Amino acid sequence: MKLTVFEFVSVDGVSQGPGSPEEDTSDGFTQGGWLVPLMDGAFIRQAAEWLGQADALLLGRRTYDAFARDWPQITDPDDPFTALMNGLPKYVASHTLTAGSWNPTTILSGDVADQVAELKEQPGRELQIHGSARLVQSLLAAGLIDEFRLVVAPVIVGHGRRLFPDGGASAGLRLVSSQTTPGGLTLQVYERTGPATYATYTGVSDLG
């Protein structure tokens, strides 16, 4: 399976609490719900298409707890995400959780990177990470992430947990596609190409 990251981020890189003020208030975060005013039909269609490519979800403990609390409560029959989110196999990286309440759930403990590498060897389409910024950083450092799908919201949140914090792993990326929704969200797909590369600018003739 391909390991794909699906993340909501603000222009200043915040990924915490995009869906509601109550979604994630850890560390005193009070500005949750910054994505919701910008959502529109084009975003919903693309996000549903991406989720439809998943054969399993991979989540960190904090994201799992929030999703397990919220997704089973969504009863709108027209919601394109609910059946998949509730029905897909869930793998949770946690050193403290011993059982899941949102089935089907499998707990990954011990060396999570090794277990994720084994999951990637299984047949299937995509193993998708949603949220779970700390897990993303650890798996990026381990070289296991294949693709990022970033939904960039035109808002500066000002504080909160960032997807790519200072001191995190670096990586080279290739832009696969980019589109902008009527609401102003930018949907960017990046393929990881390996280590980040660096050079010194000496003039336009170097640019080909």
N, C-alpha and C positions, 0 to 999 in steps of 0.2 A: 504493500500500500504506500501511496505517496503521503508524506506528512505535510499538511497544509495548515497555515495559521490564518485565521479569520479574525480581524481586530478592528474595533472602532477607535480612532484617535482624533484628538483635536489638533489644531494647527501647532500648538505648543507641545504636542506629543503626549498629552494625558490620555490614558486609557481607562481610568477608574470611573465606575458608575455612570456609563452613558445612558442607561435605560430608565432610571427613575431616581428621585432623591433618596429613596430607601435602599437602593440596590447594594451599595457598598459604602458605609459611613466610617470605615476603619481609618485610624489616624486622624479623626476629626474632620473627615471630608464632608462638606456641606453643599456641594454644587453638582450633585448627581442629576441625571436627566438631560444633559446638554445636547445629546444627539436627537432626542425625540421631536423637537420643533422643526427639524430639518428633514425628517423622513417623508418620502413621497412614493408614489406608485412605481416609479422606475427603480428606486432603491429596493423596494420590497420584491419586485420581480427578479432582480439580479441576485439578491441575497437568497431567495428561495431556490434559484437555480444552483447556486453554489452549495447550499445545504443538501440539495438533492444528489450531489456527487459523493456524499459521505457514506461510508459503510460502518463507521464508528466515530465516537467522539473521545477526545483526550482532554482532561480537565485537571487543573490544580484544585486543591482542597477548598479554597475560598470561593472560587467560581462554582464548583460543584454544589456547595452548600446553598449558594444563592439560586442557582438554576433549579435544584431539587425542591426548593421552597416555592419558586414562582411558576415554573412551567406547568406543573400539574394543575394549577389553578386557572389557567387560561382555557376557557371553554368556548370561545368564538369558533363556530364551525367553519368560518371562512378564513381563519388564520392559516397561512400556508406553512408555518413552521412547527406548530404544536405536535402533530402526529409524529413527525420525524424526531424532534427533540426528545419526546417522551419515549419513543419506541426504539431508537438506535442504541446499540451497545455503548456503554459508557466505561471508560477506563480513567481512574482517578489516581493521581500521584499524591500519596500521603504517607507520612511516617506515623501518624496517630490514628487515622480512621481504620477501623477493622471490618466494617460492613457498610454497605450503602443502603439508603432508603429509597432511591430513585432507580428502579430496576429497568433493564438489566445493567448491573454495575459490577465491575471488577476492580479491586484495589491493587495498585502497584506500589510496593514498598521496597526497601533495600536500594539496589542500584537501578534507579528509574531509567537512566539512559540506556542501559543494557536491555531492559525489558521493552522499551520503546523500539529499539533497534530490532528486537525479535518480532514485535508486532508489525513493523514495516516489511518484514520478510513474508508475512502471511498474504495469501491471495486477496485481492479486493481493489477498490478504487482509491478512496482517500480515508486517511485517519486525520480528522480535523480537530485542531485546537481552537477553542473559542475563549476569548478573555485570557485569564491565567498568565499574566505578564511574567511572573517569576519563573514559571515553567518554561515559557518561551525562551527566556534568556538562557536557562541552563541547557536546553536542547539545541539552541543556536550555537552555544559554546562547544557542544559535543559534535557539531556538524551534521545534525540529523534532520534539520528543517529543509524541505525542498522548495516551498513556495509560500509567499506572503500575499494575502489579500487584505488590503488596507482600505477602510472606509474613512476618509479624512473629512472631518466636519469643519466648516469655516467659522470656527469659534476659538477664542483664546480663553481657556478655563482659568489659568493663573496659578493653580496649584493642584496637587493630586499625584497619584502614582503614574509614572511614565512607562510606556512600553519599552523604550530604549534608554535606560538610565545611564548616567555617567559611570564609567567603569565597567560597562557591560561588554559583551562579545561584539567584535566587528565582523563584517561579512561583505563580500561583493554581491551586487544584485544586478539583474537584467530586467528592464521594464518589458513586460509581456503585453499589457494592455492598459488603457486608461480611458475613463469616461466620466462625464459630469452629469449629475441628475438635475432636473429643473429646480430642486430645492437647494442646490449648491454643494451637495456631497460629491467628492471626488473618489471614484472607485478605481484603485490602483492594484494591479497584479504584478508581483515581482518574483522572478525565479532566482534562487540563490546560486551563485556561480563559483563560490569558493571563497578564499580569503580576500579581503579588501586590498586593492592595489593603490600605489601612490607614485607620484612623479613630480617633477619640478617644471613649472611653466617657464619657457624661454622665448616664446613668441608664437604667433599664429601659424607659422610654417610647420610647427610640430603637430598641428591638429589635423593634418591631412585634408 
